[in-house]
């Protein structure tokens, strides 16, 4: 009943009928609903994580990417012409954005038609297009001061509350990252969460979704995120596939290099951002998992992450 009341309140404030809204699985840091009547997806972002200017910048970025041939989820205006709605539900403030629904399937490691070198190459091609655009845009157009450090300070504070040793390791890693080159061969607007769960397969093509973490970073971060999750999830589904991570990287690099040069600086940054990904996941899993009732694989994962972080181990040997 509480969920029904919450859904009704969301529908009323957004201006749609509740019977057309259906919760969508996923969305670890947002509330996601499908509007079946309009063929759109609604995303509710808490004001604790986002500000309106960030979401407007995201939508401008997506429209620009689409105009430059990158397959992304396209933002949609609400009936009043606005791009962001501000609502309050159960004394919590949300910012609501709306996107066209992509009628495809999430990239699935268990499907041979999804998990093969040809798809990996296309993944690299779409990422290369994204980065090619990301290095050519006017920075002030995308609220550089708002976005370029988004998430860094917040993650450090969260880690510090859990384990000061790990938090200091993160601080040390970020200090090293900030010394990396920042020219347009390796740095610009990127997705920052480009794992397979944020890629849809439609008519043989790949579409990039879930872009609310986008911001200024090194191109290596998107490649490292993709590689990390291919290695982790892919190995769990295909334990017999020896060298999966290298096969992925070779095919991905082929597609990527066809759109934008894959420089030595980008390649050398991948191991650094593999480690950064583990700091993010360590904190995320502590936030969303029931730590008192962990399954065996969850306990193992947290122990492995903690060991890697405290001993500065790289999760993948390249």
C-alpha positions in Angstrom: 0.0 0.0 0.0 2.9 2.4 0.8 4.3 1.7 -2.7 1.0 2.3 -4.3 0.6 5.6 -2.5 4.1 6.6 -3.5 3.5 5.7 -7.1 0.2 7.7 -7.2 1.9 10.7 -5.7 4.7 10.5 -8.3 2.2 10.2 -11.1 0.2 13.1 -9.9 3.1 15.5 -9.6 4.7 14.5 -12.9 1.3 14.8 -14.6 0.7 11.2 -15.8 -1.8 8.5 -14.9 -0.5 6.1 -12.3 -1.8 3.1 -14.2 0.7 3.9 -17.0 3.7 3.9 -14.7 5.6 0.7 -14.0 8.7 0.3 -12.0 11.8 -0.9 -13.9 14.4 -3.1 -12.4 17.9 -1.7 -12.0 18.7 1.9 -11.3 20.8 1.4 -8.2 21.0 5.1 -7.5 17.8 6.4 -9.0 14.1 5.4 -9.2 13.2 4.3 -12.7 9.7 4.0 -14.1 8.4 3.2 -17.6 5.5 5.3 -18.9 3.8 2.7 -21.1 1.4 5.2 -22.7 4.1 7.6 -23.9 6.8 5.0 -24.6 9.2 6.9 -22.3 11.3 6.2 -19.2 11.1 8.5 -16.1 14.2 8.8 -13.9 13.8 10.2 -10.4 17.1 11.5 -9.0 17.3 12.5 -5.4 18.5 16.0 -4.7 21.1 14.5 -2.3 23.0 13.3 -5.4 22.1 15.7 -8.2 21.4 19.4 -8.9 19.2 20.7 -11.7 22.1 22.2 -13.6 23.8 18.8 -13.9 20.6 17.2 -15.4 20.1 20.0 -17.9 23.8 19.6 -18.9 23.3 15.9 -19.3 20.3 16.4 -21.6 22.1 18.9 -23.8 25.0 16.5 -24.0 22.7 13.6 -25.1 21.0 15.7 -27.7 24.4 16.7 -29.1 25.7 13.1 -29.1 22.6 12.0 -31.0 23.1 14.7 -33.6 26.7 13.4 -34.0 25.7 9.8 -34.7 26.2 8.3 -31.2 23.3 6.0 -30.3 22.0 7.2 -26.9 18.7 7.4 -25.0 17.2 10.7 -26.2 15.7 13.1 -23.6 12.1 14.1 -24.0 10.4 17.3 -22.8 7.4 17.1 -20.5 4.0 18.4 -21.7 4.8 21.9 -20.3 8.0 22.0 -22.3 10.3 21.6 -19.4 13.2 19.2 -19.3 13.3 18.7 -15.5 10.5 18.5 -13.0 11.0 19.1 -9.3 8.8 17.0 -7.0 8.6 16.0 -3.4 7.5 12.5 -2.2 7.4 11.3 1.4 9.4 14.4 2.4 12.2 13.6 -0.1 13.0 15.9 -3.0 13.5 14.5 -6.5 14.4 15.8 -9.9 12.6 14.0 -12.7 13.8 13.6 -16.2 12.3 11.8 -19.1 13.8 9.8 -22.0 12.6 7.8 -25.0 12.4 4.1 -24.2 14.8 2.0 -26.3 12.8 -1.2 -27.2 15.8 -3.5 -27.0 17.6 -5.9 -24.7 20.3 -5.1 -22.1 23.6 -6.5 -23.3 23.6 -10.0 -21.8 26.9 -12.0 -21.2 24.9 -15.3 -21.4 23.7 -14.7 -25.0 26.2 -15.7 -27.7 24.6 -13.1 -30.0 25.5 -10.4 -27.4 28.8 -11.7 -26.2 31.3 -12.0 -29.1 34.2 -10.1 -30.7 31.9 -8.4 -33.2 29.7 -6.9 -30.4 32.9 -5.9 -28.5 34.2 -4.1 -31.6 30.9 -2.2 -31.9 31.0 -1.3 -28.2 34.5 0.2 -28.9 33.2 2.0 -32.0 30.3 3.7 -30.1 32.6 4.6 -27.2 35.1 6.1 -29.7 32.3 8.2 -31.2 31.3 9.4 -27.8 34.9 10.4 -26.9 35.5 12.0 -30.3 32.6 14.3 -29.6 33.6 14.7 -25.9 37.0 16.2 -26.8 35.6 18.8 -29.2 32.7 20.5 -27.3 33.0 23.9 -25.7 33.6 23.1 -22.0 31.6 26.1 -20.6 28.5 24.8 -22.5 28.4 21.8 -20.2 28.8 23.5 -16.8 32.5 22.5 -16.4 32.8 23.6 -12.8 29.7 21.6 -11.8 30.7 18.4 -13.6 34.4 18.0 -13.7 34.9 16.9 -10.0 31.4 15.4 -9.6 31.4 12.5 -7.2 35.1 12.6 -6.1 34.6 14.4 -2.8 31.4 12.5 -2.0 33.0 9.1 -2.5 36.0 10.1 -0.3 33.7 11.1 2.5 31.7 7.9 2.2 34.8 5.7 2.2 36.2 7.6 5.2 33.1 6.7 7.2 33.7 3.0 6.5 37.4 2.6 6.6 40.0 5.4 6.9 42.7 3.2 5.4 40.8 2.6 2.2 39.7 6.3 2.1 43.4 7.3 2.2 44.2 4.9 -0.5 41.5 6.4 -2.7 42.8 9.9 -1.9 46.3 8.8 -3.0 45.0 7.3 -6.2 43.0 10.4 -7.1 46.1 12.6 -6.4 47.9 10.5 -9.0 45.1 10.6 -11.5 44.9 14.4 -11.3 48.5 14.5 -12.5 47.7 12.7 -15.7 47.7 14.8 -19.0 44.4 16.6 -19.7 44.7 17.3 -23.4 42.1 16.5 -26.0 43.8 13.2 -26.9 42.8 11.6 -23.6 40.4 13.8 -21.7 36.9 15.2 -22.2 33.2 14.5 -21.5 32.7 10.8 -20.9 30.0 8.4 -19.6 31.8 7.3 -16.4 29.7 4.1 -15.9 29.9 2.4 -19.3 29.5 -1.3 -18.2 27.4 -3.8 -20.2 24.3 -3.2 -18.1 24.2 0.3 -19.5 24.2 -0.8 -23.1 21.1 -1.9 -25.1 21.0 -4.1 -28.1 18.5 -3.1 -30.8 18.4 -4.3 -34.4 22.0 -5.4 -34.2 23.2 -2.0 -33.0 24.3 -0.9 -29.5 22.7 2.0 -27.7 24.2 3.7 -24.6 21.9 4.4 -21.7 22.0 5.5 -18.0 24.1 8.6 -18.5 23.5 10.5 -15.2 27.1 9.9 -14.0 28.6 11.6 -17.1 31.2 14.3 -16.6 34.8 15.3 -17.4 37.3 12.6 -17.0 40.0 10.6 -18.9 38.9 8.4 -21.8 40.6 5.6 -20.0 37.9 5.6 -17.3 35.2 4.5 -19.8 37.4 1.8 -21.2 38.5 0.5 -17.8 34.9 0.3 -16.6 33.8 -1.7 -19.6 36.8 -4.0 -19.2 36.3 -4.5 -15.5 32.7 -5.7 -15.8 33.4 -7.8 -18.9 36.1 -9.6 -16.9 34.0 -9.9 -13.7 30.5 -10.8 -15.1 31.8 -12.4 -18.3 34.0 -14.8 -16.4 31.2 -15.9 -14.1 29.1 -16.8 -17.1 32.0 -18.1 -19.3 34.6 -19.7 -16.9 35.9 -21.7 -19.9 36.8 -18.5 -21.9 40.5 -18.1 -21.0 41.8 -14.7 -21.9 38.3 -13.1 -22.2 39.6 -9.7 -20.9 42.3 -9.6 -23.6 40.0 -10.8 -26.4 37.5 -8.1 -25.3 40.2 -5.4 -25.2 41.6 -6.3 -28.7 38.2 -6.2 -30.3 37.1 -3.1 -28.4 40.3 -1.3 -29.4 39.8 -2.1 -33.0 36.4 -0.4 -33.1 37.5 2.5 -30.9 40.6 3.3 -33.0 38.4 3.6 -36.1 36.7 6.6 -34.5 39.4 8.3 -32.4 43.2 7.5 -31.9 43.8 5.1 -29.0 46.9 6.8 -27.6 49.6 5.4 -25.3 48.4 7.8 -22.6 44.8 6.3 -22.8 46.1 2.7 -22.7 48.5 3.5 -19.8 45.6 5.0 -17.8 43.4 1.8 -18.0 45.1 0.0 -15.0 44.7 3.1 -12.9 41.0 3.4 -13.6 40.5 -0.3 -13.0 41.6 0.4 -9.4 39.4 3.4 -9.2 36.4 1.3 -10.2 37.0 -1.0 -7.2 36.9 1.9 -4.8 33.5 2.9 -6.3 32.1 -0.7 -6.1 33.4 -1.3 -2.6 31.4 1.7 -1.4 28.3 0.9 -3.6 28.0 -2.6 -2.3 28.2 -1.5 1.3 25.3 0.9 0.5 23.0 -1.5 -1.3 23.7 -4.9 0.1 22.3 -6.3 3.4 25.6 -6.6 5.2 24.0 -8.8 7.9 22.7 -11.4 5.5 25.3 -11.6 2.7 25.3 -14.5 0.3 28.6 -16.4 -0.1 29.5 -14.7 -3.3 28.9 -11.3 -1.8 31.1 -11.9 1.2 33.8 -13.2 -1.2 33.5 -10.1 -3.4 33.7 -7.7 -0.5 36.8 -9.5 0.9 38.4 -9.5 -2.5 37.8 -5.8 -3.0 39.1 -4.9 0.5 42.2 -7.0 -0.1 42.9 -5.4 -3.5 42.3 -1.8 -2.2 44.4 -2.1 1.0 47.3 -3.8 -0.9 47.1 -1.6 -4.0 46.5 -4.7 -6.2 45.3 -4.2 -9.7 42.2 -6.5 -10.4 43.3 -7.3 -13.9 46.8 -8.0 -15.2 47.3 -6.5 -18.7 
